[in-house]
């Protein structure tokens, strides 16, 4: 929805074709993994295992910052998740 509102679309980085479902999953996989790990983080914190919860929280923060920094400094403003999936966001 956000990309549609901004009149952007995600395409493959080589031929600028529409992305497949597999590529879309690959592009979102870091966020999916962080969401799944976040569920475990809450449970570990509840079980009074703060060191594991802190490590997961720290790793999540590092990923978010790295994703943003790569986007800021990449010449085509591609984020880390775009580089992993081989995609790019373009204006329509």
MARZA-257876 format. One record per residue (C-alpha): residue in one letter; x, y, z. Coordinates in Angstrom, 3 decimals. Example, Ala and Ser with C-alpha at 12.3 -4.5 7.8 and 13.67 -1.06 7.14 Angstrom:
['a',[12.300,-4.500,7.800]] ['s',[13.670,-1.060,7.140]] 
end
This chain:
['x',[0.000,0.000,0.000]] ['x',[2.780,2.491,0.841]] ['x',[4.561,2.027,-2.462]] ['x',[1.253,2.457,-4.341]] ['x',[0.543,5.713,-2.531]] ['x',[4.006,6.990,-3.426]] ['x',[3.576,5.713,-7.010]] ['x',[6.567,3.385,-6.720]] ['x',[7.025,-0.249,-7.583]] ['x',[9.615,-2.913,-6.859]] ['x',[11.266,-4.492,-9.907]] ['x',[14.237,-6.748,-10.593]] ['x',[17.487,-4.827,-10.657]] ['x',[18.744,-6.263,-13.954]] ['x',[15.831,-6.065,-16.390]] ['x',[13.345,-4.064,-14.292]] ['x',[10.751,-6.830,-14.651]] ['x',[7.935,-7.427,-12.232]] ['x',[9.233,-9.447,-9.276]] ['x',[8.108,-13.014,-8.659]] ['x',[6.599,-14.278,-5.424]] ['x',[9.914,-15.990,-4.599]] ['x',[11.823,-12.722,-5.026]] ['x',[9.232,-10.860,-2.936]] ['x',[9.690,-13.393,-0.118]] ['x',[13.489,-13.105,-0.417]] ['x',[13.199,-9.312,-0.240]] ['x',[11.067,-9.464,2.892]] ['x',[12.851,-12.434,4.496]] ['x',[15.003,-10.357,6.877]] ['x',[11.871,-8.668,8.241]] ['x',[9.998,-11.979,8.440]] ['x',[12.927,-13.543,10.324]] ['x',[13.122,-10.589,12.711]] ['x',[9.393,-10.886,13.383]] ['x',[9.676,-14.588,14.170]] ['x',[12.721,-14.016,16.352]] ['x',[10.846,-11.193,18.107]] ['x',[8.225,-13.691,19.287]] ['x',[10.987,-15.818,20.821]] ['x',[12.576,-12.724,22.328]] ['x',[9.380,-11.973,24.266]] ['x',[9.196,-15.556,25.508]] ['x',[12.859,-15.610,26.556]] ['x',[12.403,-12.324,28.394]] ['x',[9.360,-13.794,30.144]] ['x',[11.396,-16.864,31.104]] ['x',[13.954,-14.535,32.671]] ['x',[16.652,-15.239,30.098]] ['x',[17.616,-11.610,29.517]] ['x',[20.949,-12.283,27.845]] ['x',[19.291,-14.092,24.898]] ['x',[16.578,-11.428,24.655]] ['x',[19.219,-8.679,24.733]] ['x',[21.253,-10.351,21.982]] ['x',[18.169,-10.662,19.769]] ['x',[17.201,-7.066,20.461]] ['x',[20.734,-5.903,19.673]] ['x',[20.855,-7.937,16.432]] ['x',[17.524,-6.475,15.338]] ['x',[18.770,-2.954,15.986]] ['x',[21.992,-3.623,14.065]] ['x',[20.021,-4.962,11.074]] ['x',[17.703,-1.928,10.987]] ['x',[20.590,0.548,11.188]] ['x',[22.641,-1.365,8.588]] ['x',[19.654,-1.508,6.226]] ['x',[19.174,2.264,6.510]] ['x',[22.866,3.114,6.206]] ['x',[23.284,1.020,3.078]] ['x',[20.298,2.811,1.526]] ['x',[21.703,6.222,2.425]] ['x',[25.161,5.559,1.005]] ['x',[24.327,3.317,-1.960]] ['x',[24.528,5.272,-5.250]] ['x',[21.092,4.010,-6.326]] ['x',[19.610,4.218,-2.788]] ['x',[19.147,0.449,-2.640]] ['x',[18.696,-0.935,0.861]] ['x',[20.339,-4.095,2.135]] ['x',[17.160,-6.140,1.618]] ['x',[17.067,-4.936,-2.028]] ['x',[20.655,-6.047,-2.556]] ['x',[19.891,-9.471,-1.066]] ['x',[16.874,-9.992,-3.354]] ['x',[18.292,-8.283,-6.443]] ['x',[15.524,-5.688,-6.565]] ['x',[15.189,-1.937,-6.887]] ['x',[12.324,0.464,-6.172]] ['x',[11.427,2.768,-9.070]] ['x',[8.965,5.616,-9.603]] ['x',[6.089,4.867,-11.962]] 
end
